[in-house]
Each structure stands twice: as C-alpha cells, then as structure tokens.
C-alpha cells in the first residue's frame, strides 16, 4: 500500500496504486504512481511531504581577520 493525495478532496488515503509511464521532454522515460480517490473517484498522485521552506539567508558574521575584534565597525 502507498499513500496518495487527492487535490479535489484534499485528503490523504492509502491504496495499491498503478504505475503510469510517460516520456518527459526534459528527463526522457519516467514513471509515477496514481490511484483513484475513494471519495470522489478522481485520479490522484502519490503523496509527497511538503518540502521544508528555505530559512532566510543566515546573516553572515563579518570576518575581521585572524580572530581580531570587530568592535566599532
């Protein structure tokens, strides 16, 4: 069993799924798994956890030479 996510119902569900193969113009031969939503019957894609958002760029600590003090800068 695999996890799937229905964009219409906004629901996660477990199902056997079926493999669909396709040709990507960028990557060439590819495949992914799909399953029919148990509530609405629409084809749903495999569930993917949201990616962690990138933290704001860390503030860079000024380098003041070999362990020197940066006071008064």
Helices and strands as residue ranges (DSSP letters): E 2-6, E 11-15, E 18-24, E 28-36, E 43-46
